[in-house]
Amino acid sequence: MNKQFRSYTWLILGGLMLVVFGWRWNVPIAAWLAPIFLIRFVRSQKHWASALLVIPVMSIGFFFNHTGSWVPSTFLEEVVASLARSLPLAIALFADRAYSQRMKPFIASLVFPAIYVVLDWLIAFSLLGTVFSIGATQFDNVVLLQVVALTGIWGLSFLVMWMATTVNHIWEQDFNFRSAQPLSVVVPGIVILALLVGGLRLSLFEPASETVRIGGVIVGQTTDYYTEIIDLGTPVEEVQAYSDEFSILTDALFAESVRVAEFGAKIIFWSEGNAMLTPENRDAFIERAQAFAVEHDVYFMPAYITFRYGEMTADNQLVMITPEGDIAYDYTKTMSFYPTDSDGILHSIETPYGIVSSAICFDMDFPSFINQAAKQDVDIMLVPSYDWEPIKPYHTQIGLFRGVENGFSIIRQVNDGTSMAIDYQGRTLAYQDYFDTNDPLMLVDVPTAGVSTLYGLFGDWFAYLNGVFIISLVAWSVIGAMRQQNSYFDRISVH
């Protein structure tokens, strides 16, 4: 078979793997296979120009992976998003091509995963968060998932990418594993060790504390209030036109909350923005919520939207109320595509059931932001959320990584999506698809004690370590180039 034809085969296979690489469709093994084939293609091209073909192919793969899953978006916007999603991987691929033959194999194998991790970490400070992180594709592997308690999601991404460069090194040695040492031994050995330690952690250190029953409430909304009201500038007359609908919705939420209390829940909360409030009725709503908490002797956390007349934004909020009727804290969503007045601080309360904190939906996609909960020794995280069908259950899973990273259990109650609860080791305690149930109420018994983790204590230390490696690599390249230049001028002067 023609060598160039074979290289195009690897490119096509890599592109096809990206179609099921997270987001709308996720096949976890595809995240391990795609970079192997893409590296093989890029390294095999004699000229840089021909290797550039990898970018449109990756963009096409990513386009099919997420097309139709944005709310809402044009064809052009999806094309641009696909190209942007390809760039970090492309940069890592071309850096790998540049260094794979210039350095000793072991050091060269680190270039691709390190550059990808650093770029992925930097992207996590944008409004994309970890939405497209390769590590996020591996949530269902609960044994390997334990790595993130040490390194955050970055260590899991690194392992996947490092295995790709290792396989390619073995491939270049015609699968002669002896010639490919030490990589052929060290990297698979590290993956096996991660699986062994992860399995031991799950078996020997599973949660042993008492549990608390938590209830999540959802009442479906028949109207998209953002597009019908907020995106139009929140006209007073439009808000008033829906006032009866808002009242019915609020009454239904309180009625469902009564049901949850009757099932023995000690903590009750609603999905994101489930109640719709006007500035005039917010105080009365809070008083009603306080009375409910006292009457049913529960920690009660309703989540709601408060309209801002004349503005193309709203306050996406929650309030935590104690069984005595006191407001422990309120919180405004921080990570949002709409303007927000959030102070960016997560709050928590010490309860008989552990330290409880809250974030809202998209907040959970940002590891550095949620890491502040670990500094407060949080045991349980309540996450009111609102998704849409094409991204279930993947978007829920992305946020659940934060629980394993920081050592707390999470309950994510999702309108129009997948509600899940996990313990701090990532075990699924409850799972509910909004579209497959006639009763979206969710009850789950959750451990009342979390644990300390290395990531919780030191945050993104592993990403920093990769950054130090990349800086050292650049310095080595610059020094090497300068030495070459000096040698050239020395030869000229001699002649």
N, C-alpha and C positions, 0 to 999 in steps of 0.2 A: 504494500500500500504506500502511495506517495507520502513522503514525510509531511509536506505542507497540508495535504488533505487530512492527515491524522490530527494535525494541530487544530484545524478547523472543527474537527469532531469534538476535541476537548472544549473548545470555545462554546459550541452549541450545547454540549452537556452542561457546562457551567451555567449558561444562560437559562436553560430549562430548570435547573435546580433553584434559581432565584425566583421562579414563579411561585414556588411553595416555600419561600424563605420568610417566615414571619408574617405579621399583620393580617391580611384577609384569609390566607391559607397558610398553615404552618405544619410542615413535616420536619421534625427536629433533625433527622439524619441529613437532610438537604443542606443544612448549615455547615455540616462537616465535609460534604462532598463538593459543594460549589467552589470554595476557594482552592481545593486541590486541582480541579480542572482548569480554573482560570489562571492559576500560577503556571501550570504546565503550558498553557497557550502563550502567555506573555513571555516566559523564559525561552520558548522555542523559536520566537521570531528573530530573524537576523537583523531586521531594521526596526527602529522605534516607530516609524510611521505605520507599519503593518500591525504592530502591537496595539496601536491606538484603537483598532477595531473592537477591542474589548469593551470600550466605553459605551458605544451605542447598543451593543448586545446586552450588556448588563442593564442598561436603561430600559430596554424592551422587556427584559425579564421582570424587573421591578414594576414596570408599568402594569403588566398583566397581574402582578401580585396584589396591587392595591387599587387598580382602577374601579371606580364605582363605590369606593368605601369612604371617600371624603364627603363632608357635608357643608354646602354643596360645592362643586368645583367644575370648572370648564375643562375641556379636553386639553387646552394649552397649559393650564395650571397643573394638570396631572403629568403632562410630558416634562415640564420644568421640575416638578417634584421628583420624578423618576431619575432625571439626570443628576439632580442634587444628591439623591440617595446613593448614586453610583460613585460620586467623587471620592469619598474617604477610602473606599475599597480600591478605586483606581490608583490613588496616590500610594497606597501601601503596596499594590502590585508592581508599580513602576520603580519604587524604591527597592523592592525585593529584586527586581531584574538588575538594577544597577549594582547591587552589592553581593548578589549570590555567588558571583565568580571572582570577586575581589578580596574576599575575606575567608578565613577558615570556616568550614561548614557549620560548626556549632554556633559561632557568633553570627554568621550570616543568617542562620535560621531564625534568629530573634528579631531581625529587622522588620519583617512583614507583620508579625503579631504586635510588636511594640508600637509601630507607627499607627496601626489600626486602632489600638487601644487608646493612644493619646488623642487621636482625632475623635474617636467615639466619646471620650471623656469631655473634650471641648464642646462637642455638639450638645452634650447633656446640659450645658449652660444656656443653650438657645431654647426657643419654644418647642423644639422637637423632643427634648429630654432623651430618654432611652427608648423611644418608640421603635427605632429601627436598629437597636443594638443586636449584634449577633448572639450575645449571651442570653438575651430575652427569649430566644427561640427554644431554650433548653429547660423551660420550667417543669415539664412533665417528668424529667429525669431527677426525681427527688433525691437520689443518692448523690449524684454529681452536683446537685444544687447546693449541697452543704459547703462547697468551696466559697460561696459568696459570703458566708459568715466570717471568713478570713480576709478576703480580698475585695469584697463587693462584686458587682456584676462584671467588673473589668477582668478579674482573674479567670472567670469562666470563658469570656470572649478570647482571652489570651490562649487558653488551652486549645480551643477549637482551631484557632489560626496557627498555632505552633505545630499542631498535628499536621496541618496542611503542608507547611514547609518541610516537615520531617518526611512525609510520604513522598514529596517531590525529590528530596535528596536520595531516598532509597530507590526511587524510580530511575534517577539518573545513574545509579550504580547497577542498573538492570536487575533490581531486586535482590542483589547480593547483600544480605544483611550484615555479613561480616565486614565487607568493604565500607558499608554505610555507618559503622560504629564511629563514635559513641551515640549519635543521634538515634539510631535504630533501637537502642536499648534505653537511653535516658528518657526520651519523651513518652513513649508508650508506658514506660515504668512509672512516670509521674502521673499519667492518667489513671493507671491501675491503682496507684497509691491513693489518689484522690477518691476513687470509688471505694477502696477499702476503708479509708478513714471516714468517709461519708456514711458508709454502711454501719460502721461501729458507732458513730455518733447517733444515728437513728435508733440503733438497737439498745445501746447502753445508757443513753442520756435522754430518753424520751420524756416529755413533760410528765411530772408526777404530782403537781400541785392540785389543789381543789379546782373545780370549774365553776363558772358563773353562766347562767342562761341569758343570752342576749337575743333580742328580737329586732329584726329589720322589717320596716313597713314600706310598701310601695302602693301607690294608687295611680293607675295609668292616666295620662293626660291625652285628651283627644285633639288638642290644639298645640301647635308649635308657637308658644308665646314669644319666643325670640324673634322669629321671622314676622309674626303677625303684629307685634307691638314694639319690641325693643329696637329691632333693625329699622323701624319706621320713625325712630326718634321719640318713642314713648309718648304719643299724644294723649292728653288727659281723657279725651272723649273715647279713644280706643280702649283704654284701661277700664273706664266706666262701663263700656259696652259688655265687658266680660265679668262684671262684678258678681252676678248671680252664679256664674260658672265657678268663680274663685271660692265662693262660700260653700258650694256643694263639695268642691274638692277638699277644702279644709275640714269640713264635717266628716267626710269619708276617712280622712287620715286619722282623725281622733278616734273614730269608731274602730278602725283597724288596730289602733294602738291599744284600745281597751281589750280587744281579743288577745293581743300579744301578752298583756299583763295577766289575763286570766290563765294563760298557759304557763305562767310562772317566771316570766322574764324579769330580771332585775335591772337590766339596762335596755332601753328602747330607743331606736333612732330611725329616721326616715331617709329615703333616697334623696339625691341631690336636687335642690330647688323644687321639692315636690309641692310645697304650698306657695301660692302667689299672693304677695301682700302689697297693699298701697301704703304710702307714707302715713296716711290717716289711721289705718287700722292695725299698724304694726304693734303698738303698745298694748292694745286690747288682746291681740293674738298672744303676745308674750305672757300676759296675765293668765290667759286661759291655759297656756302650757305649764305655767307654774302651778296652777291649781290641779292640773292633771297629775303632775309629779307627786304632789302631796297626797292626793286622794288614793293613788295606786302604790305609793311608797316605792318609787322607782327613780333611777337616774334617767332623765328624759332629754333626748337631743333631737328636736325637730330641725329640719333643714328647709330653707325657704329662699325665695327671690323677693327682694323689695324693689319695686319700680322706682325709677327716677324720672319724673316728668320732664319732657323736653330733651332727654339725653339718649344717646345710642349705647347705653350700657345700663346695668342694674347691679344691685348688691346681692351677690351669691353667698349666702351666709348659713350659719348654724349657731345654735345656742345650747350649752350644756347646763341643765337644771338639776339640782340635787333633790333628794326625797323631802327635804325641808322647804323646798320651793325657792331656794337661793340660786342666783345665776353664778355658776362657777367660772364660766368664761363664754365669750362669744368669739366667733372667728369668721373672717371673710376669705373666700378663695383667693389664693395667691397666684397660682400659675394659670393664666387664662388668656385667650385670644381677645377678650374684651378688656378695656381699661378697668383697673381695680384699685381700691384704696387700702388693700391689705398692708399691714405692717410687716408681713413676712415672718411672723413669729408663731410657732406652734405652741399651743397651750395644753396643759394637762391638769388632772385633778387626782388626788389620792383618795381612793375609795376602799371599802372593805373587800373589794374584788381586784385589788391591784391598782396601779397607776394607769389611768385611762387618758388617751389623747385623741385628737381628731384631725383629719385633713379632708379635702374635698377632691374627689375624682382625679383630675389631671395632675394635681399636686404630687401624687404618688409616683409619677414618672421621673422624678428628679432626685437622684440619690443624695446629693450634697444637701439639698433642702430638707429632706426627711431625716437625715442623719442627726439633726438637732433633737429629735425625739429620744435617741439613745442617750444623749447627755442628760435627759430628764428621767432616765431609768423607766421609760414607759413599758408597761406590760401588755396593754391591749390598745390597738389602734382602730377607731371607728371611721369608716370611709364612705360617706354618702356619695353616690355616683350616678351619672347619666351617660349612657353610650348610645350606639345605634347598631342594628343587627349585623351589618357586614363585618364588624370588628370584634364580635364576640367569639370565643371567650378570651381572645389574645390580649385585648387591652386590659382586662381584669388581671391577667397573669403578670403583665409587665409591672403593675403596681405591687403585686404580692411579693416580688423579690425583696422589697424594702423590709418586710417582716423578718426574713431569714438573715438579711444583712445586719439588721440592728437588734435582733433577738426579742421581738414582740409578736404576738398573734394579731391577725388582721381579720376584720369582717368588712367586706366591701358589698354594700347593698346597692344594686344597680337597676335603675329604670331603663327599659329597652336594651337590656344586655344580660350578661351572666353575673349573678351574685355568687360570691364564694367566701368561705371562711377557711383560714389555715392557722395552724399553730406556728410557733417560732422556728420549727424545723421544716416547714413547707408541706406538712401533711394536710390533705384536704379534709376539713371537718364538716363542711356543708357546701352544696353546689346546687344552683337553681337557675334554669334558663327561663327568662321572663316570657319568651315566646312559646314555651312548651308546658306552661302551667296555667291553671285557671285561678290559682290562689298564690300570688307572689309573696305572701308573708313568709319570712324565713326565721326559724328558730335554731339556735346552735349553742352547745355548751362548750365554753372556751376556757383554757387554762388561765388561772388568775396570776401566775408568775411568769415573767419572761427571764431572759438570761443576758449576760454580757457577752459581746462578741468582739473579736479583734477589729472588725470593720466599724462597729459601733464606737469603739474607743478611739480609733485613729483615722477614721474616714477614708479618703481616697489615697491612702499611702501607696497602694500598688500602682495606681495611675501615675503618681509622682515618680515612682521608681522607673517606670517605662519612659517618662519624660527625661529623667537623668540619662538613661541609656541613649535616647535619641540625640540629646545635646552632645553627649560624648562622641557619638557617631559623626555628627556634623563637624565637631572640632577635629576629629581624626581626619576627615576628608579635607578640611581646609589646610591643616598642617601638611598633609600628604601632597596637596596641590602646590603649596608654597615650596616644599622641598624639591618637587619636580621642576618648578620654575627656576629655582636657584641653581639646580644642577644644569639646566639648559643654558643659563647665562654663563655659568662657569665654563662650559664646553666652548661657547662662543669666544669668551675672553682668551682661552688657551690657543684657539686657532687664530 
